Amino acid sequence: MPTTRTEDLLIGRRGLRIDRIIAMPPGSGGQYGMKFVDTSKHASHKSTSDDTVVQSSSNDTMWNLRQDSDNDGLFTIQSASTSKYATPASGTAKAGDKVLAGSDSFKWTIKETNTEKHYNTVYLDPNASVPLVWYVADDKDKTSVTLADSSKVSAEWILEKFSKFPDPKDVITS
């Protein structure tokens, strides 16, 4: 079983906490922040008018990761802010295509790539002749998350499990 660590982090005024940095697969799922290792910025989708998934300096987007009922390592990735699902830009995805947020669910493969650091890679299909992964080309805010050839880029993500701080009225003090 991988080691986990707890870190408290107040995000805005919402009282969220990074419960643990966890190795995948996360059981049946949960809410996670997704931080790109190379830039230390987060995948974000908060706009209902723009369907592009971008990177952001602020960790203000939680993603609902839900494992497929077949328990085959496939996950849907849904923005908790907009309820839209991360999807490839087209049915015939290729390197350079944007990752978008849409109304139809899509199944991604999430594989742990470094057990010590809890790094993960999000694949379109790891068994394809050219496995495509979630990637960010530079460190600027609002840069689109795109698909890239996994053999040509470093594309690792840290998945940060979120939970809410307990309501003060529920805390028992002695």
N, C-alpha and C positions, 0 to 999 in steps of 0.2 A: 504494500500500500504506500503511495507517495506521501511525502511529508507535506504538511500544509502549515501556513503561518497566518496569523490574524493581524490585520492592520486596521486601525480606525481612521476614517477620513471623512470629514464633514464636507459634503458637496452642496454648495449653495446653502439654501435654508431647508432642504428637504430631509436632513438628518439621515443620510444614507451612510452605510459603512461597508468597506471592503471586508467581507467576512473572511475570505481566504483566497489565496492564489492557488489554483488547483490544477492538477494535471487532468487531461481529458481521458476518456469520456466522462462527463459529469453525471453519471447515472441517467436518470430520465430527463435531466435538464435543469433549468432554473434561469435566474436573471444574472447576466454577466456584463462587465465592461470588457471591451476588446482593445488591447493596447498593442500597437505595432512595435516590435522590439527595436528596429533600426531607427525610428524617429521618436520613440517614447510618447507618441500621440495616439489618440483613440479613434476608432471607427465611430462615425456619427451619422445619424439620420433623424432630424427633428422637424423637417419642413414637409407639410402636406402638399405644397405646390411644386417642389423640386424633388425628383425621384433619385437623385444621385447620392450614393453613400460616399461620404468624404472623411478625411481625418480632421481632428480637432484637438487643440491644446487642452481644452477642458473635457473632463470625463463626465459629460452630461447626458450620454445616451446609454441606456441599459438595453440589452438585447436578450430576448427570450430564446433560449436554446432548448429545443425539444427533440428528444431522440425518437427516431422512427419506431413505430410499434413492432416492426420485425426484429428490432434490436440488432441491426446489421451495421451499426456505426454511422448511419446517416442521420443528419440533424436538419431541422428547419431553423432559420435564424430570423427572428422577427424583432423589429424596433418596438420597444415598449412605449415609446413616445407617440408613434404614428400608427402602430399596429400593422405596418407594411412589412413584407418579407423580403429579405435579400435574395436577389435573382440575378442571373447573368443577363446582359443587355439583349441577347438574341438566343434563339434556339440552337444556332450553330456557333457557339461561343469560340472565340479565338483570343490569342494574346493581345492585350491592349484594350479589349472591351471593358467598359465600366461595369461595376457591380451596382445595380439599381435596387430600389425598394418598390415593390409592386404588390398588387392584391392577391396574386397567386403564390401559393407556397412552393418552395423549391428545396430539394434535399442536397445538402453539402456533406462532405466527409471531413471530419476533424480528427487529426492524428497528432499525438504527442511526439515531438521531435527531440526534446531534451528533457529527460526526467529530472535531472538535478535542478534546472532553472525553470521547469514547468512551461517550456515553450511549446506552442502548437502551430500546426499549419492547417489552413482551411482550403481544401481541394474541391474543384468542380468534380473531377473523377480521377482518383490517384492511379487508376489502371489504364487510363487512356494512353495512346501513343505519345502524346505531348500533354503530360499532366499540368493543368492550369491551377494556379493558387491565387488567393487574395494577396495583393501587393500594393504598395504606395511608392511612387517614383521619386518623391522628394520630401523635404521636411516642412513644407509650407502648409499652413492651415487651409482648409477647403480644397486640398488636392484630392482628386477622385481616387477611390479605391478601385483598382482595376484587376484584371486577370493577367497573369504572367506565366511564362514557361518556368516550371519549378527547377529545371536544371540550369537556368541562367540567372536566378535571383535568390537572395536570402529573403524569405517571406514568413517570418515567425511572429506569432502573436502570443501575448499573455492574456489569459482569460481570468478576470477578477470577479469572483462571486459576490453579489450584492445581497444585503439584507438591511432592513430598516432598524434604526436604533429602537430600543423598547420605549414605549410611551412612559413618561415619568410617573404617571399614576399607577403603572403596573410594576414599578420597581419597589421591592420590599426592603426597607432599611431597618436595622436593629439598634 
